[in-house]
């Protein structure tokens, strides 16, 4: 065999050995409970049923969001800036946000955000009536206890059709391992596992 050809073959084999890894995620049937849950969650979001949506999210993620928002408001440079930040929450002061449960805060936070969008009732109704949720696939990372759902949504405004692709991750409920909860931060924040063996934490 020519020397150059030999090294080409050797390189190809080495490349494959570096890139082909054992499959860690296993496909799940679409009738898995997470398939139903992801449709329920996205429907609740479009229907602006924040109470239902809040109960489907990992509590620690909601707590983090509440704490981050409260700290940002408390760090406002002036009282006027703080009042502007609080204007959409319909509260007397930042202390009211602190007293809320994470689920209650999620509800008022989502309501405040949607008020800023200033969608007309007609446009909101049209989006809700035309929503379609298609679960494209579910995979499970058994070693980590995760299920990931790839979902396509379709909805219409008064002028346009909007299609979006989502990756939504589920973890088991610590309070009830038979239940699944959505971890909204999983695709946005790295999971950091200390090398000393302590519990993993979510990065910023």
N, C-alpha and C positions, 0 to 999 in steps of 0.2 A: 504494500500500500504506500502511495506517495506520502511523504512526510506532511505536506500541507493538508492533504485530505484527512490524514490521521488526526491532526490537531483540530480540524474543523469538526470531526465527529466527536472528539473528546470534549470540545467546548459545548456542543449541542447537548451531550449527555449531562455535563455539569450544570448547564442552564436549567434543564428539566428537573434535576435533583434539587435545585434551589427554589424553583417556582411551584412545583406540584406538591401540594401539602395534603395531608389527610382531611377529608371532609368532616368538619365539626358540627355543621348544621344539617338537620334532617327535615325534609319536607313533611308537612302535615296536611291532612284532608281539609278541605274548605269548610266542612261542617264541624270543625273543632270549635269549642266554646269561644275562643278568641276571635273567630270569624264573625260570630254573631255580635260579640261585644263591640268590635270596632265599628260595625254598622250602627249600633245603638249610640255609641259615643259621637260619631260624626253627625248623625241625625240630631242629637241633642244640641250640638254646637250650632248647627244651621237654624234650628228652631229657637235658639237662644234660651234653652232650658238649662241654665247654668247649675241649678241644684242637682239635676241628674248627672250632668257632666262631672261635677265636683266629686261625686261619690265614686266615680270610676277612675280617679287619679290617685297616684301614690301620695299619701299624706305628707311625707317628708319633702316632696317636691313643692307642694302647696305652701308648706311652712317656710321653705327657702324663699319662694317668691314673695311671700308676705313680709318677711324680714328684710329682704333687699329693697322692696318698695318703701317700707317705713324708714329705713336708713337713708334712702335717697331724699325723701321728703324732709326728714329732720336735718339734712345737710344743706337745705336750701339757703342761699346767701342772704335772703331778705324775707320778711314776713309776707310781703306781696307775692314772692315766688312760691312760698309754701301754700298760700291761699289758692294760687292758680293751679298748683298740683293737686290740691284737694277738691277743686271745684266740681269735678265729675263724679266724686264719690258720695256726695250727699251726706256728709258727716260734719260735725261741729269742729273737729280737730283731729290731728294725727293720733291722739290717744284712743279715739274710737276705733281706728283701724287696728291698733295694738290689741284691743279687747276682743276682737272678733276671733272666731275659730278660723283655721286655715280655709275650710270650705266656705264659710261666710265671706271671707275676704276675696276668695276666688270669684264668687258671684258678683260682688259689688265692683271688683276690678274689671271683669268682663263687661258688665253693664256700662261702666264708665268709658271703656275703650270703644264700644259700639256706638255710644252717643256721639263720639268724636267723628265717626264715619259719616254721620248725617245722611243715612240712606232713607229714602222715602218709604212710607208704609207699603206702597205698591211694589217697589223694587224688592223689599224684604220678603213680601208675600210670594212674589214670583220665584225668588231663589228657593224658598222653602217648598213650594209646590213642585218644582222641577228637579229637585235633588235626586241624583242617582249615585249609589255607592257600590262599586264593584271591587270585591276582594280578589286580587290577582294571584296572591300566593301567601302561604304561611310556612315559616320555618322555625325549628326549635333548636336552641343551643342547650342541649341537655346538661352539659357540664357547668353551665352558668345559671340554668333555670330561667332562660329567656325564651319568649316567643316573639317573632318579628312578623308584622303584617305589611304587605305591600298593597296599597289601595289606590284606586283611581276614582275621583269624584267628578261629577258633571252637574252643573246647575246653570240657570239662565237669569240674566237681569232683564230689564226692559229692552235692552239694545244688544246684548252680547251673550254668547255661550261661553262659560268658563269651565275648563278642565284642569284638574290638578292631580299630582301624584304624591302620595304620602308614604313614609315609612313610620309605622307606629309600633312601639315596643311594649311588651307586657312582661310583668314579673308577678310572682305569686304574692298574695296578700299575707303579710307576716301574721296578722291576726287570725286568718283562716286560709291555710295552704290550699284549700280546694278552690278558692276564688282567684281570679286574675285581675290585676290593676294595671293601668297604663302609666308608664314612666316617661313623661313628656320630655325630660331632659336628656335621655339616653343618646339621642342623635346630635345633640347640641353641645354637650359637655363631656369631656373625657372622664372615664372611670379610672381613678388612681388607686392602686393597691400598694400600700407600703410594704417594703421588702422585709420588715421586721415581723410580718405575720399578723398585724392588726387589721381591723376591718376596712374594706374598700370604702372610698369616699368619692363624691362627685366633684369634679374640678370646676373651675370658674370659666 
